[in-house]
């Protein structure tokens, strides 16, 4: 009986590892592949064709809503937290497509370090946490959701 229990325990650990790695790969793809569609979506806009042009104030909310729909919500990240991150990261009241793309890359890197820590000693979500949440970030308790904390 002990050998069956041991075997099943090992299978559970292996399953959790594979499921968590699959989720991580899905998150990485979502964060990495969004900007081509962004350029298509905002293709007629100057700021989409030239990454260094400012995003007009009248279009900034549209850009942020697009990023929220295409990236942030899928990864259980909050738009208001991302906007605060941009303010801290770039300290510039005028944002460009470069700012948004670089911001997503940096912000999601920090989020992934929280959601998928390299070591069990690192703070963040464990494989057991993911299993309890059914591998769905929306089911993680609010205290386990990623929130950026400035380090300055």
C-alpha positions as CSV (number, residue, x, y, z in Angstrom):
1,X,0.0,0.0,0.0
2,X,2.9,2.4,0.8
3,X,4.3,1.9,-2.7
4,X,0.9,2.8,-4.3
5,X,0.7,5.9,-2.2
6,X,4.2,6.9,-3.0
7,X,3.6,6.3,-6.7
8,X,0.4,8.4,-6.7
9,X,2.1,11.1,-4.8
10,X,4.9,11.3,-7.4
11,X,2.3,11.4,-10.2
12,X,0.5,14.3,-8.5
13,X,3.8,16.2,-8.2
14,X,4.6,15.5,-11.8
15,X,1.2,16.6,-13.0
16,X,1.4,19.8,-11.1
17,X,4.8,20.6,-12.5
18,X,3.6,20.0,-16.1
19,X,0.4,21.9,-15.6
20,X,2.2,24.9,-14.1
21,X,4.8,24.9,-16.9
22,X,2.1,24.8,-19.5
23,X,0.3,27.7,-17.9
24,X,3.6,29.6,-17.7
25,X,4.2,29.0,-21.4
26,X,0.7,30.2,-22.2
27,X,1.2,33.4,-20.2
28,X,4.6,34.0,-21.9
29,X,3.0,33.7,-25.3
30,X,0.2,36.1,-24.4
31,X,2.7,38.7,-23.2
32,X,5.1,38.2,-26.2
33,X,2.7,38.2,-29.1
34,X,0.3,41.0,-28.4
35,X,2.0,43.9,-30.1
36,X,1.7,42.8,-33.7
37,X,-2.1,42.8,-33.4
38,X,-1.7,46.2,-31.6
39,X,0.0,47.6,-34.7
40,X,-2.8,46.2,-36.9
41,X,-5.5,47.6,-34.6
42,X,-4.1,51.1,-34.5
43,X,-2.5,50.8,-38.0
44,X,-3.9,54.1,-39.3
45,X,-2.5,56.0,-36.3
46,X,0.9,57.8,-36.5
47,X,1.9,56.5,-33.1
48,X,1.4,52.9,-34.3
49,X,3.6,53.4,-37.3
50,X,6.3,55.3,-35.5
51,X,7.0,53.9,-32.0
52,X,8.6,57.2,-30.9
53,X,5.6,59.4,-31.6
54,X,3.5,60.4,-28.6
55,X,0.2,58.6,-28.1
56,X,-2.4,61.5,-28.3
57,X,-4.3,62.1,-25.0
58,X,-7.5,61.4,-26.9
59,X,-6.3,57.9,-27.8
60,X,-4.4,57.0,-24.7
61,X,-7.5,55.4,-23.0
62,X,-8.2,53.4,-26.1
63,X,-4.6,52.1,-26.1
64,X,-4.7,51.2,-22.4
65,X,-8.1,49.5,-22.9
66,X,-6.6,47.5,-25.8
67,X,-3.6,46.4,-23.7
68,X,-6.0,45.6,-20.8
69,X,-8.2,43.4,-23.0
70,X,-5.3,41.7,-25.0
71,X,-2.7,41.2,-22.2
72,X,-3.5,42.3,-18.7
73,X,-6.8,40.7,-18.1
74,X,-5.6,37.4,-19.6
75,X,-2.8,37.4,-17.1
76,X,-4.9,38.6,-14.1
77,X,-3.1,41.9,-14.1
78,X,-4.8,45.1,-13.2
79,X,-4.8,48.1,-15.6
80,X,-4.5,50.7,-12.8
81,X,-1.5,48.9,-11.4
82,X,0.1,48.8,-14.9
83,X,-0.5,52.5,-15.4
84,X,1.1,53.2,-12.0
85,X,4.0,51.0,-13.1
86,X,4.4,53.1,-16.3
87,X,4.5,56.3,-14.2
88,X,7.2,55.0,-12.0
89,X,9.2,53.3,-14.8
90,X,9.2,56.1,-17.3
91,X,8.6,59.3,-15.2
92,X,7.3,60.9,-18.4
93,X,3.8,62.3,-18.8
94,X,3.9,61.6,-22.6
95,X,3.8,58.0,-23.6
96,X,4.8,56.4,-26.9
97,X,4.2,52.9,-28.3
98,X,7.8,52.2,-27.2
99,X,6.9,53.0,-23.7
100,X,3.8,50.8,-23.7
101,X,5.6,47.8,-25.4
102,X,8.7,48.1,-23.1
103,X,6.3,48.6,-20.1
104,X,4.4,45.4,-20.9
105,X,7.7,43.5,-21.3
106,X,9.0,44.7,-17.9
107,X,5.7,44.5,-16.0
108,X,4.9,41.0,-17.2
109,X,8.5,39.9,-16.4
110,X,7.9,41.0,-12.8
111,X,4.5,39.4,-12.7
112,X,5.9,36.1,-14.1
113,X,8.6,36.1,-11.4
114,X,5.7,36.3,-8.9
115,X,3.4,33.8,-10.6
116,X,6.2,31.3,-11.5
117,X,9.2,31.8,-9.2
118,X,12.4,30.1,-10.2
119,X,13.0,28.6,-6.8
120,X,10.6,27.4,-4.1
121,X,12.6,29.8,-1.8
122,X,11.4,32.7,-3.9
123,X,8.3,34.5,-2.8
124,X,5.3,33.9,-5.1
125,X,2.8,31.4,-6.2
126,X,3.6,27.7,-5.6
127,X,2.5,24.8,-7.7
128,X,0.2,23.9,-4.9
129,X,-1.4,27.4,-5.0
130,X,-1.9,26.9,-8.8
131,X,-3.5,23.5,-8.2
132,X,-5.9,24.9,-5.6
133,X,-6.9,27.6,-8.0
134,X,-7.5,25.1,-10.8
135,X,-4.6,26.6,-12.8
136,X,-6.8,29.7,-13.3
137,X,-5.3,33.0,-12.1
138,X,-8.8,34.4,-11.5
139,X,-9.3,31.9,-8.8
140,X,-6.1,32.8,-6.9
141,X,-6.9,34.6,-3.6
142,X,-6.6,38.4,-3.9
143,X,-3.5,38.4,-1.7
144,X,-1.8,36.1,-4.2
145,X,-2.5,38.3,-7.2
146,X,0.4,40.2,-8.6
147,X,0.7,43.9,-7.6
148,X,3.8,45.9,-8.5
149,X,5.7,47.3,-5.6
150,X,8.1,50.1,-6.6
151,X,11.6,49.6,-5.2
152,X,12.9,53.1,-5.0
